[in-house]
Amino acid sequence: MKTTTKAKPTMTCTECDRKCQRFGKHRNGLRRFRCPQCKKTYTEPHEKTLGEMYVTEDRVLLALKMLLEGNSVASVSRITDLDKHTILKALVLAGERCEKVMARLVVNVSVKDVQADEIWSFIGKKQKRVEIGDDPNFGAASLVIATWHFFSGMSLIVTVRFS
Ligand SMILES: [Zn+2]
């Protein structure tokens, strides 16, 4: 598992504009600093996982790895002790980042022998049961994944469409 080494800590007092000294740790593990002049204390800023989560990166990575191995959200929640909503939020944030990487790196690829797989499901109720006034997301939903197997064991997801 990836371990991050923290950068050399520096903190400047907002009152006196002086460089603060290390002053132990906060109970949440973040480093504390104290101004040598006014004795005001500061805590280093929170580093948010995936830009907006307070859960540690290690726990989020473990949850995402487990989801990739086919574990259900409920089982990941039980094992990692993370809330289901936290796991789903991490999944969405990671997915959005993957989408950006794909859009940036996978361009003008000439593919051949593309395999298209479709999975069909429904949200809330089946299409024929949807009534006027229901949630607009209710009804049939399908996910199509186009994959190009360009080398033995190596494949590239060319596109993903959800409707
Ligand atoms: Zn100060």
Backbone and ligand atoms as CSV (ligand in chain L), in Angstrom:
chain,resi,resn,atom,element,x,y,z
A,1,MET,N,N,0.838,-1.192,0.000
A,1,MET,CA,C,0.000,0.000,0.000
A,1,MET,C,C,0.879,1.250,0.000
A,2,LYS,N,N,0.416,2.242,-0.688
A,2,LYS,CA,C,1.197,3.462,-0.840
A,2,LYS,C,C,1.279,4.230,0.479
A,3,THR,N,N,2.484,4.623,0.822
A,3,THR,CA,C,2.632,5.469,2.010
A,3,THR,C,C,3.147,6.823,1.567
A,4,THR,N,N,2.534,7.842,2.074
A,4,THR,CA,C,2.926,9.182,1.678
A,4,THR,C,C,3.844,9.780,2.739
A,5,THR,N,N,4.940,10.336,2.277
A,5,THR,CA,C,5.832,11.022,3.203
A,5,THR,C,C,5.419,12.488,3.243
A,6,LYS,N,N,5.278,12.975,4.449
A,6,LYS,CA,C,4.814,14.346,4.604
A,6,LYS,C,C,5.945,15.326,4.302
A,7,ALA,N,N,5.590,16.421,3.693
A,7,ALA,CA,C,6.568,17.458,3.386
A,7,ALA,C,C,7.031,18.113,4.686
A,8,LYS,N,N,8.213,18.720,4.612
A,8,LYS,CA,C,8.759,19.374,5.803
A,8,LYS,C,C,7.758,20.438,6.265
A,9,PRO,N,N,7.355,20.332,7.522
A,9,PRO,CA,C,6.304,21.245,7.966
A,9,PRO,C,C,6.794,22.669,8.201
A,10,THR,N,N,6.034,23.605,7.734
A,10,THR,CA,C,6.286,25.012,8.035
A,10,THR,C,C,4.950,25.671,8.293
A,11,MET,N,N,4.950,26.595,9.208
A,11,MET,CA,C,3.722,27.305,9.537
A,11,MET,C,C,4.132,28.700,9.999
A,12,THR,N,N,3.443,29.677,9.501
A,12,THR,CA,C,3.764,31.053,9.877
A,12,THR,C,C,2.615,31.615,10.694
A,13,CYS,N,N,2.952,32.279,11.785
A,13,CYS,CA,C,1.930,32.853,12.649
A,13,CYS,C,C,1.213,33.981,11.905
A,14,THR,N,N,-0.107,33.937,11.912
A,14,THR,CA,C,-0.873,34.970,11.202
A,14,THR,C,C,-0.850,36.297,11.947
A,15,GLU,N,N,-0.606,36.242,13.261
A,15,GLU,CA,C,-0.592,37.473,14.074
A,15,GLU,C,C,0.758,38.199,13.955
A,16,CYS,N,N,1.846,37.427,14.163
A,16,CYS,CA,C,3.184,38.050,14.242
A,16,CYS,C,C,4.009,37.850,12.981
A,17,ASP,N,N,3.529,37.051,12.053
A,17,ASP,CA,C,4.261,36.751,10.826
A,17,ASP,C,C,5.628,36.123,11.124
A,18,ARG,N,N,5.654,35.286,12.173
A,18,ARG,CA,C,6.897,34.593,12.530
A,18,ARG,C,C,6.747,33.101,12.254
A,19,LYS,N,N,7.894,32.461,12.002
A,19,LYS,CA,C,7.867,31.025,11.722
A,19,LYS,C,C,7.576,30.268,13.015
A,20,CYS,N,N,6.582,29.403,12.985
A,20,CYS,CA,C,6.190,28.660,14.182
A,20,CYS,C,C,7.065,27.427,14.365
A,21,GLN,N,N,7.102,26.941,15.612
A,21,GLN,CA,C,7.883,25.742,15.926
A,21,GLN,C,C,6.932,24.562,16.101
A,22,ARG,N,N,7.490,23.356,15.889
A,22,ARG,CA,C,6.684,22.145,16.095
A,22,ARG,C,C,6.163,22.119,17.529
A,23,PHE,N,N,4.941,21.656,17.682
A,23,PHE,CA,C,4.338,21.635,19.016
A,23,PHE,C,C,3.491,20.371,19.172
A,24,GLY,N,N,4.117,19.232,18.916
A,24,GLY,CA,C,3.438,17.948,19.096
A,24,GLY,C,C,2.413,17.669,18.020
A,25,LYS,N,N,1.494,16.808,18.382
A,25,LYS,CA,C,0.472,16.400,17.408
A,25,LYS,C,C,-0.924,16.572,17.970
A,26,HIS,N,N,-1.841,16.826,17.090
A,26,HIS,CA,C,-3.251,16.878,17.452
A,26,HIS,C,C,-3.708,15.440,17.670
A,27,ARG,N,N,-4.819,15.233,18.371
A,27,ARG,CA,C,-5.264,13.848,18.616
A,27,ARG,C,C,-5.650,13.119,17.335
A,28,ASN,N,N,-5.904,13.882,16.251
A,28,ASN,CA,C,-6.225,13.226,14.976
A,28,ASN,C,C,-4.973,12.912,14.160
A,29,GLY,N,N,-3.775,13.169,14.729
A,29,GLY,CA,C,-2.527,12.817,14.056
A,29,GLY,C,C,-1.884,13.956,13.302
A,30,LEU,N,N,-2.590,15.060,13.129
A,30,LEU,CA,C,-2.019,16.192,12.397
A,30,LEU,C,C,-1.038,16.940,13.306
A,31,ARG,N,N,0.011,17.477,12.697
A,31,ARG,CA,C,1.042,18.178,13.475
A,31,ARG,C,C,0.551,19.545,13.949
A,32,ARG,N,N,1.000,19.897,15.145
A,32,ARG,CA,C,0.643,21.209,15.693
A,32,ARG,C,C,1.886,22.092,15.741
A,33,PHE,N,N,1.664,23.371,15.687
A,33,PHE,CA,C,2.753,24.347,15.701
A,33,PHE,C,C,2.411,25.440,16.703
A,34,ARG,N,N,3.474,26.067,17.258
A,34,ARG,CA,C,3.232,27.178,18.179
A,34,ARG,C,C,4.144,28.341,17.829
A,35,CYS,N,N,3.563,29.505,17.875
A,35,CYS,CA,C,4.329,30.718,17.605
A,35,CYS,C,C,5.234,30.993,18.810
A,36,PRO,N,N,6.559,31.191,18.587
A,36,PRO,CA,C,7.467,31.431,19.717
A,36,PRO,C,C,7.206,32.778,20.410
A,37,GLN,N,N,6.526,33.674,19.739
A,37,GLN,CA,C,6.303,35.006,20.306
A,37,GLN,C,C,4.968,35.094,21.064
A,38,CYS,N,N,3.853,34.853,20.364
A,38,CYS,CA,C,2.545,35.040,21.008
A,38,CYS,C,C,1.985,33.737,21.590
A,39,LYS,N,N,2.657,32.609,21.361
A,39,LYS,CA,C,2.268,31.293,21.882
A,39,LYS,C,C,0.950,30.769,21.293
A,40,LYS,N,N,0.485,31.386,20.241
A,40,LYS,CA,C,-0.726,30.898,19.584
A,40,LYS,C,C,-0.402,29.586,18.881
A,41,THR,N,N,-1.327,28.616,18.952
A,41,THR,CA,C,-1.053,27.316,18.333
A,41,THR,C,C,-1.865,27.140,17.051
A,42,TYR,N,N,-1.303,26.365,16.156
A,42,TYR,CA,C,-1.929,26.082,14.857
A,42,TYR,C,C,-1.831,24.587,14.574
A,43,THR,N,N,-2.744,24.091,13.786
A,43,THR,CA,C,-2.692,22.701,13.325
A,43,THR,C,C,-2.510,22.729,11.815
A,44,GLU,N,N,-1.679,21.806,11.313
A,44,GLU,CA,C,-1.456,21.774,9.856
A,44,GLU,C,C,-2.778,21.514,9.129
A,45,PRO,N,N,-2.911,22.040,7.912
A,45,PRO,CA,C,-4.181,21.865,7.199
A,45,PRO,C,C,-4.453,20.402,6.858
A,46,HIS,N,N,-5.731,20.037,6.855
A,46,HIS,CA,C,-6.133,18.675,6.495
A,46,HIS,C,C,-5.843,18.439,5.031
A,47,GLU,N,N,-5.225,17.285,4.748
A,47,GLU,CA,C,-5.068,16.904,3.345
A,47,GLU,C,C,-6.233,16.010,3.003
A,48,LYS,N,N,-7.074,16.469,2.090
A,48,LYS,CA,C,-8.273,15.709,1.785
A,48,LYS,C,C,-8.008,14.663,0.709
A,49,THR,N,N,-8.510,13.461,0.976
A,49,THR,CA,C,-8.369,12.374,0.006
A,49,THR,C,C,-9.282,12.655,-1.181
A,50,LEU,N,N,-8.774,12.481,-2.378
A,50,LEU,CA,C,-9.495,12.726,-3.624
A,50,LEU,C,C,-10.062,14.150,-3.675
A,51,GLY,N,N,-9.397,15.056,-2.967
A,51,GLY,CA,C,-9.768,16.465,-3.031
A,51,GLY,C,C,-10.838,16.926,-2.085
A,52,GLU,N,N,-11.676,16.003,-1.597
A,52,GLU,CA,C,-12.760,16.463,-0.730
A,52,GLU,C,C,-13.211,15.477,0.350
A,53,MET,N,N,-12.393,14.440,0.601
A,53,MET,CA,C,-12.802,13.476,1.626
A,53,MET,C,C,-11.858,13.522,2.827
A,54,TYR,N,N,-12.423,13.358,4.026
A,54,TYR,CA,C,-11.617,13.405,5.239
A,54,TYR,C,C,-11.059,12.037,5.637
A,55,VAL,N,N,-11.551,10.977,5.021
A,55,VAL,CA,C,-11.073,9.620,5.320
A,55,VAL,C,C,-9.654,9.480,4.765
A,56,THR,N,N,-8.798,8.706,5.443
A,56,THR,CA,C,-7.413,8.586,4.979
A,56,THR,C,C,-7.334,7.884,3.628
A,57,GLU,N,N,-6.270,8.238,2.893
A,57,GLU,CA,C,-6.085,7.706,1.544
A,57,GLU,C,C,-5.984,6.181,1.555
A,58,ASP,N,N,-5.302,5.633,2.563
A,58,ASP,CA,C,-5.135,4.183,2.654
A,58,ASP,C,C,-6.482,3.464,2.723
A,59,ARG,N,N,-7.398,4.003,3.529
A,59,ARG,CA,C,-8.706,3.360,3.686
A,59,ARG,C,C,-9.522,3.460,2.401
A,60,VAL,N,N,-9.443,4.626,1.737
A,60,VAL,CA,C,-10.176,4.800,0.480
A,60,VAL,C,C,-9.610,3.881,-0.592
A,61,LEU,N,N,-8.262,3.788,-0.655
A,61,LEU,CA,C,-7.628,2.911,-1.646
A,61,LEU,C,C,-8.033,1.461,-1.434
A,62,LEU,N,N,-8.045,1.037,-0.168
A,62,LEU,CA,C,-8.440,-0.334,0.137
A,62,LEU,C,C,-9.882,-0.586,-0.312
A,63,ALA,N,N,-10.764,0.366,-0.010
A,63,ALA,CA,C,-12.171,0.214,-0.399
A,63,ALA,C,C,-12.305,0.118,-1.917
A,64,LEU,N,N,-11.572,0.976,-2.658
A,64,LEU,CA,C,-11.661,0.956,-4.121
A,64,LEU,C,C,-11.094,-0.345,-4.686
A,65,LYS,N,N,-9.987,-0.824,-4.115
A,65,LYS,CA,C,-9.403,-2.095,-4.570
A,65,LYS,C,C,-10.385,-3.242,-4.355
A,66,MET,N,N,-11.061,-3.224,-3.217
A,66,MET,CA,C,-12.025,-4.290,-2.932
A,66,MET,C,C,-13.202,-4.244,-3.899
A,67,LEU,N,N,-13.646,-3.030,-4.233
A,67,LEU,CA,C,-14.742,-2.909,-5.206
A,67,LEU,C,C,-14.297,-3.447,-6.563
A,68,LEU,N,N,-13.044,-3.149,-6.942
A,68,LEU,CA,C,-12.518,-3.628,-8.227
A,68,LEU,C,C,-12.412,-5.148,-8.265
A,69,GLU,N,N,-12.221,-5.756,-7.100
A,69,GLU,CA,C,-12.148,-7.217,-7.031
A,69,GLU,C,C,-13.531,-7.858,-7.008
A,70,GLY,N,N,-14.553,-7.037,-7.069
A,70,GLY,CA,C,-15.908,-7.573,-7.168
A,70,GLY,C,C,-16.677,-7.656,-5.864
A,71,ASN,N,N,-16.125,-7.083,-4.791
A,71,ASN,CA,C,-16.868,-7.087,-3.532
A,71,ASN,C,C,-18.024,-6.095,-3.614
A,72,SER,N,N,-19.068,-6.378,-2.895
A,72,SER,CA,C,-20.213,-5.461,-2.898
A,72,SER,C,C,-19.921,-4.273,-1.996
A,73,VAL,N,N,-20.681,-3.210,-2.189
A,73,VAL,CA,C,-20.515,-2.012,-1.363
A,73,VAL,C,C,-20.770,-2.367,0.110
A,74,ALA,N,N,-21.781,-3.209,0.343
A,74,ALA,CA,C,-22.102,-3.601,1.721
A,74,ALA,C,C,-20.945,-4.368,2.351
A,75,SER,N,N,-20.330,-5.294,1.594
A,75,SER,CA,C,-19.227,-6.074,2.175
A,75,SER,C,C,-18.002,-5.195,2.401
A,76,VAL,N,N,-17.733,-4.263,1.464
A,76,VAL,CA,C,-16.607,-3.338,1.645
A,76,VAL,C,C,-16.842,-2.483,2.888
A,77,SER,N,N,-18.088,-2.067,3.067
A,77,SER,CA,C,-18.442,-1.248,4.236
A,77,SER,C,C,-18.191,-2.015,5.532
A,78,ARG,N,N,-18.583,-3.270,5.559
A,78,ARG,CA,C,-18.383,-4.078,6.769
A,78,ARG,C,C,-16.907,-4.295,7.076
A,79,ILE,N,N,-16.107,-4.548,6.045
A,79,ILE,CA,C,-14.696,-4.867,6.271
A,79,ILE,C,C,-13.871,-3.622,6.587
A,80,THR,N,N,-14.090,-2.536,5.835
A,80,THR,CA,C,-13.267,-1.334,6.029
A,80,THR,C,C,-13.817,-0.424,7.119
A,81,ASP,N,N,-15.052,-0.696,7.566
A,81,ASP,CA,C,-15.687,0.137,8.580
A,81,ASP,C,C,-15.970,1.548,8.066
A,82,LEU,N,N,-16.101,1.667,6.738
A,82,LEU,CA,C,-16.463,2.953,6.142
A,82,LEU,C,C,-17.959,2.951,5.873
A,83,ASP,N,N,-18.567,4.139,5.909
A,83,ASP,CA,C,-19.987,4.254,5.614
A,83,ASP,C,C,-20.230,3.970,4.124
A,84,LYS,N,N,-21.388,3.396,3.814
A,84,LYS,CA,C,-21.705,3.085,2.412
A,84,LYS,C,C,-21.654,4.336,1.534
A,85,HIS,N,N,-22.155,5.442,2.070
A,85,HIS,CA,C,-22.164,6.691,1.297
A,85,HIS,C,C,-20.738,7.190,1.036
A,86,THR,N,N,-19.850,6.962,1.997
A,86,THR,CA,C,-18.440,7.353,1.829
A,86,THR,C,C,-17.811,6.525,0.715
A,87,ILE,N,N,-18.101,5.234,0.693
A,87,ILE,CA,C,-17.545,4.347,-0.336
A,87,ILE,C,C,-18.056,4.767,-1.720
A,88,LEU,N,N,-19.359,5.049,-1.795
A,88,LEU,CA,C,-19.938,5.440,-3.083
A,88,LEU,C,C,-19.391,6.794,-3.536
A,89,LYS,N,N,-19.160,7.690,-2.577
A,89,LYS,CA,C,-18.593,8.996,-2.927
A,89,LYS,C,C,-17.174,8.825,-3.470
A,90,ALA,N,N,-16.388,7.950,-2.812
A,90,ALA,CA,C,-15.022,7.682,-3.273
A,90,ALA,C,C,-15.048,7.084,-4.675
A,91,LEU,N,N,-16.021,6.207,-4.912
A,91,LEU,CA,C,-16.152,5.566,-6.227
A,91,LEU,C,C,-16.449,6.607,-7.306
A,92,VAL,N,N,-17.354,7.538,-6.992
A,92,VAL,CA,C,-17.707,8.586,-7.960
A,92,VAL,C,C,-16.509,9.495,-8.214
A,93,LEU,N,N,-15.836,9.919,-7.141
A,93,LEU,CA,C,-14.676,10.820,-7.295
A,93,LEU,C,C,-13.561,10.158,-8.088
A,94,ALA,N,N,-13.286,8.878,-7.774
A,94,ALA,CA,C,-12.236,8.154,-8.494
A,94,ALA,C,C,-12.639,7.981,-9.960
A,95,GLY,N,N,-13.916,7.696,-10.191
A,95,GLY,CA,C,-14.418,7.525,-11.555
A,95,GLY,C,C,-14.289,8.798,-12.375
A,96,GLU,N,N,-14.604,9.927,-11.733
A,96,GLU,CA,C,-14.486,11.212,-12.440
A,96,GLU,C,C,-13.042,11.494,-12.831
A,97,ARG,N,N,-12.126,11.122,-11.940
A,97,ARG,CA,C,-10.704,11.330,-12.254
A,97,ARG,C,C,-10.250,10.407,-13.374
A,98,CYS,N,N,-10.726,9.166,-13.320
A,98,CYS,CA,C,-10.383,8.215,-14.387
A,98,CYS,C,C,-10.888,8.721,-15.731
A,99,GLU,N,N,-12.099,9.309,-15.709
A,99,GLU,CA,C,-12.690,9.844,-16.933
A,99,GLU,C,C,-11.795,10.946,-17.513
A,100,LYS,N,N,-11.285,11.804,-16.638
A,100,LYS,CA,C,-10.404,12.893,-17.094
A,100,LYS,C,C,-9.119,12.338,-17.686
A,101,VAL,N,N,-8.550,11.308,-17.025
A,101,VAL,CA,C,-7.311,10.708,-17.522
A,101,VAL,C,C,-7.561,10.071,-18.883
A,102,MET,N,N,-8.686,9.347,-18.995
A,102,MET,CA,C,-9.046,8.703,-20.273
A,102,MET,C,C,-9.184,9.744,-21.377
A,103,ALA,N,N,-9.892,10.840,-21.069
A,103,ALA,CA,C,-10.141,11.875,-22.078
A,103,ALA,C,C,-8.836,12.533,-22.521
A,104,ARG,N,N,-7.886,12.613,-21.622
A,104,ARG,CA,C,-6.616,13.272,-21.939
A,104,ARG,C,C,-5.664,12.331,-22.682
A,105,LEU,N,N,-5.611,11.068,-22.265
A,105,LEU,CA,C,-4.611,10.151,-22.806
A,105,LEU,C,C,-5.095,9.320,-23.982
A,106,VAL,N,N,-6.367,8.937,-23.962
A,106,VAL,CA,C,-6.865,8.057,-25.020
A,106,VAL,C,C,-7.563,8.894,-26.091
A,107,VAL,N,N,-6.778,9.371,-27.039
A,107,VAL,CA,C,-7.324,10.163,-28.145
A,107,VAL,C,C,-6.758,9.659,-29.466
A,108,ASN,N,N,-7.588,9.720,-30.509
A,108,ASN,CA,C,-7.197,9.316,-31.864
A,108,ASN,C,C,-6.555,7.924,-31.905
A,109,VAL,N,N,-7.155,6.980,-31.197
A,109,VAL,CA,C,-6.647,5.607,-31.211
A,109,VAL,C,C,-7.373,4.859,-32.324
A,110,SER,N,N,-6.609,4.290,-33.262
A,110,SER,CA,C,-7.263,3.514,-34.323
A,110,SER,C,C,-7.423,2.078,-33.822
A,111,VAL,N,N,-8.647,1.700,-33.587
A,111,VAL,CA,C,-8.914,0.391,-32.999
A,111,VAL,C,C,-9.483,-0.557,-34.044
A,112,LYS,N,N,-9.330,-1.849,-33.771
A,112,LYS,CA,C,-9.991,-2.867,-34.597
A,112,LYS,C,C,-10.473,-3.967,-33.662
A,113,ASP,N,N,-11.420,-4.754,-34.138
A,113,ASP,CA,C,-12.016,-5.835,-33.343
A,113,ASP,C,C,-12.508,-5.354,-31.980
A,114,VAL,N,N,-13.419,-4.410,-32.007
A,114,VAL,CA,C,-13.964,-3.881,-30.761
A,114,VAL,C,C,-15.077,-4.800,-30.264
A,115,GLN,N,N,-15.014,-5.110,-28.988
A,115,GLN,CA,C,-16.042,-5.961,-28.372
A,115,GLN,C,C,-16.985,-5.052,-27.599
A,116,ALA,N,N,-18.278,-5.178,-27.842
A,116,ALA,CA,C,-19.256,-4.360,-27.124
A,116,ALA,C,C,-20.053,-5.248,-26.176
A,117,ASP,N,N,-20.040,-4.901,-24.926
A,117,ASP,CA,C,-20.805,-5.636,-23.921
A,117,ASP,C,C,-21.866,-4.710,-23.359
A,118,GLU,N,N,-23.050,-5.253,-23.144
A,118,GLU,CA,C,-24.123,-4.446,-22.609
A,118,GLU,C,C,-24.701,-5.132,-21.384
A,119,ILE,N,N,-24.947,-4.342,-20.391
A,119,ILE,CA,C,-25.652,-4.868,-19.225
A,119,ILE,C,C,-26.896,-4.017,-19.048
A,120,TRP,N,N,-28.014,-4.695,-18.816
A,120,TRP,CA,C,-29.282,-4.001,-18.702
A,120,TRP,C,C,-29.786,-4.140,-17.271
A,121,SER,N,N,-30.366,-3.081,-16.787
A,121,SER,CA,C,-30.984,-3.126,-15.467
A,121,SER,C,C,-32.063,-2.055,-15.400
A,122,PHE,N,N,-32.596,-1.823,-14.242
A,122,PHE,CA,C,-33.578,-0.735,-14.104
A,122,PHE,C,C,-33.351,-0.029,-12.781
A,123,ILE,N,N,-33.808,1.214,-12.734
A,123,ILE,CA,C,-33.668,2.014,-11.521
A,123,ILE,C,C,-35.068,2.243,-10.955
A,124,GLY,N,N,-35.261,1.829,-9.725
A,124,GLY,CA,C,-36.558,2.051,-9.057
A,124,GLY,C,C,-37.622,1.088,-9.503
A,125,LYS,N,N,-38.002,1.132,-10.763
A,125,LYS,CA,C,-39.014,0.226,-11.312
A,125,LYS,C,C,-38.762,0.017,-12.796
A,126,LYS,N,N,-39.340,-1.068,-13.320
A,126,LYS,CA,C,-39.137,-1.362,-14.731
A,126,LYS,C,C,-39.861,-0.329,-15.585
A,127,GLN,N,N,-39.419,-0.192,-16.847
A,127,GLN,CA,C,-39.903,0.867,-17.733
A,127,GLN,C,C,-41.430,0.881,-17.854
A,128,LYS,N,N,-42.044,-0.323,-17.961
A,128,LYS,CA,C,-43.494,-0.350,-18.166
A,128,LYS,C,C,-44.277,0.074,-16.917
A,129,ARG,N,N,-43.632,0.117,-15.769
A,129,ARG,CA,C,-44.294,0.527,-14.520
A,129,ARG,C,C,-44.095,2.010,-14.197
A,130,VAL,N,N,-43.273,2.704,-15.003
A,130,VAL,CA,C,-43.012,4.122,-14.737
A,130,VAL,C,C,-44.272,4.936,-15.022
A,131,GLU,N,N,-44.638,5.789,-14.067
A,131,GLU,CA,C,-45.835,6.622,-14.225
A,131,GLU,C,C,-45.440,8.090,-14.265
A,132,ILE,N,N,-46.378,8.904,-14.705
A,132,ILE,CA,C,-46.138,10.350,-14.721
A,132,ILE,C,C,-46.000,10.816,-13.269
A,133,GLY,N,N,-44.987,11.592,-13.011
A,133,GLY,CA,C,-44.748,12.077,-11.649
A,133,GLY,C,C,-43.683,11.294,-10.907
A,134,ASP,N,N,-43.237,10.172,-11.498
A,134,ASP,CA,C,-42.150,9.393,-10.878
A,134,ASP,C,C,-40.823,10.146,-11.031
A,135,ASP,N,N,-39.867,9.726,-10.251
A,135,ASP,CA,C,-38.505,10.257,-10.370
A,135,ASP,C,C,-38.046,10.090,-11.829
A,136,PRO,N,N,-37.520,11.153,-12.458
A,136,PRO,CA,C,-37.101,11.030,-13.876
A,136,PRO,C,C,-35.993,9.995,-14.113
A,137,ASN,N,N,-35.314,9.584,-13.040
A,137,ASN,CA,C,-34.263,8.568,-13.197
A,137,ASN,C,C,-34.821,7.151,-13.223
A,138,PHE,N,N,-36.085,6.979,-12.844
A,138,PHE,CA,C,-36.677,5.648,-12.797
A,138,PHE,C,C,-36.835,5.058,-14.195
A,139,GLY,N,N,-36.757,3.746,-14.276
A,139,GLY,CA,C,-36.983,3.051,-15.537
A,139,GLY,C,C,-35.778,2.257,-15.975
A,140,ALA,N,N,-35.812,1.840,-17.250
A,140,ALA,CA,C,-34.751,0.994,-17.798
A,140,ALA,C,C,-33.444,1.759,-17.895
A,141,ALA,N,N,-32.363,1.048,-17.668
A,141,ALA,CA,C,-31.036,1.647,-17.784
A,141,ALA,C,C,-30.111,0.613,-18.396
A,142,SER,N,N,-29.265,1.060,-19.290
A,142,SER,CA,C,-28.310,0.114,-19.861
A,142,SER,C,C,-26.926,0.732,-19.903
A,143,LEU,N,N,-25.951,-0.133,-19.766
A,143,LEU,CA,C,-24.551,0.285,-19.774
A,143,LEU,C,C,-23.858,-0.489,-20.881
A,144,VAL,N,N,-23.260,0.223,-21.814
A,144,VAL,CA,C,-22.537,-0.410,-22.918
A,144,VAL,C,C,-21.052,-0.080,-22.768
A,145,ILE,N,N,-20.232,-1.105,-22.814
A,145,ILE,CA,C,-18.782,-0.915,-22.715
A,145,ILE,C,C,-18.146,-1.471,-23.981
A,146,ALA,N,N,-17.425,-0.622,-24.690
A,146,ALA,CA,C,-16.711,-1.057,-25.894
A,146,ALA,C,C,-15.250,-1.274,-25.530
A,147,THR,N,N,-14.778,-2.480,-25.753
A,147,THR,CA,C,-13.404,-2.829,-25.378
A,147,THR,C,C,-12.623,-3.289,-26.595
A,148,TRP,N,N,-11.389,-2.879,-26.675
A,148,TRP,CA,C,-10.488,-3.314,-27.740
A,148,TRP,C,C,-9.396,-4.153,-27.105
A,149,HIS,N,N,-9.369,-5.464,-27.468
A,149,HIS,CA,C,-8.334,-6.361,-26.955
A,149,HIS,C,C,-7.180,-6.308,-27.937
A,150,PHE,N,N,-6.179,-5.496,-27.634
A,150,PHE,CA,C,-5.116,-5.254,-28.611
A,150,PHE,C,C,-3.897,-6.144,-28.437
A,151,PHE,N,N,-3.816,-6.860,-27.349
A,151,PHE,CA,C,-2.665,-7.722,-27.087
A,151,PHE,C,C,-3.166,-8.784,-26.138
A,152,SER,N,N,-2.529,-9.945,-26.103
A,152,SER,CA,C,-3.064,-10.995,-25.245
A,152,SER,C,C,-3.068,-10.543,-23.785
A,153,GLY,N,N,-4.228,-10.526,-23.217
A,153,GLY,CA,C,-4.375,-10.118,-21.827
A,153,GLY,C,C,-4.430,-8.617,-21.616
A,154,MET,N,N,-4.197,-7.850,-22.678
A,154,MET,CA,C,-4.228,-6.383,-22.554
A,154,MET,C,C,-5.424,-5.868,-23.337
A,155,SER,N,N,-6.213,-5.037,-22.682
A,155,SER,CA,C,-7.341,-4.466,-23.397
A,155,SER,C,C,-7.544,-3.022,-22.982
A,156,LEU,N,N,-8.231,-2.310,-23.833
A,156,LEU,CA,C,-8.467,-0.893,-23.613
A,156,LEU,C,C,-9.966,-0.621,-23.704
A,157,ILE,N,N,-10.501,0.010,-22.687
A,157,ILE,CA,C,-11.912,0.383,-22.757
A,157,ILE,C,C,-12.002,1.630,-23.639
A,158,VAL,N,N,-12.605,1.460,-24.798
A,158,VAL,CA,C,-12.656,2.554,-25.761
A,158,VAL,C,C,-13.710,3.579,-25.349
A,159,THR,N,N,-14.870,3.097,-24.977
A,159,THR,CA,C,-15.908,4.021,-24.564
A,159,THR,C,C,-16.913,3.331,-23.647
A,160,VAL,N,N,-17.564,4.126,-22.838
A,160,VAL,CA,C,-18.590,3.637,-21.936
A,160,VAL,C,C,-19.808,4.542,-22.094
A,161,ARG,N,N,-20.948,3.934,-22.341
A,161,ARG,CA,C,-22.164,4.731,-22.490
A,161,ARG,C,C,-23.216,4.236,-21.498
A,162,PHE,N,N,-23.812,5.145,-20.801
A,162,PHE,CA,C,-24.867,4.814,-19.844
A,162,PHE,C,C,-26.128,5.536,-20.266
A,163,SER,N,N,-27.207,4.788,-20.405
A,163,SER,CA,C,-28.467,5.456,-20.775
A,163,SER,C,C,-29.632,4.861,-20.012
L,1,ZN,ZN,ZN,2.488,34.813,16.934
